Amino acid sequence: MHIALTRSTVERGVRRVAGMLAGKYIEATVPKPLPVTVPALVTWLSETHSRRADEDARRAMLCDVD
């Protein structure tokens, strides 16, 4: 009877230690790389001659503001 109780206690201890060790060796999740996209080229409006004039013209077109 005494041997049966000792054996189950040892088994529970071994299972607990194995569970602790298994928790330490769980693989870390690796983030998936983002898909590579081709950047869109920016075109200038034909009637503008500078970056600022181009931005103002585009803003006016989008907002319908003069």
Secondary structure, DSSP 8 states (H G I E B T S, - for coil): -HHHHHHHHHHHHHHHHHHHHHHHT--------------------TT--SHHHHHHHHHHHHHT--
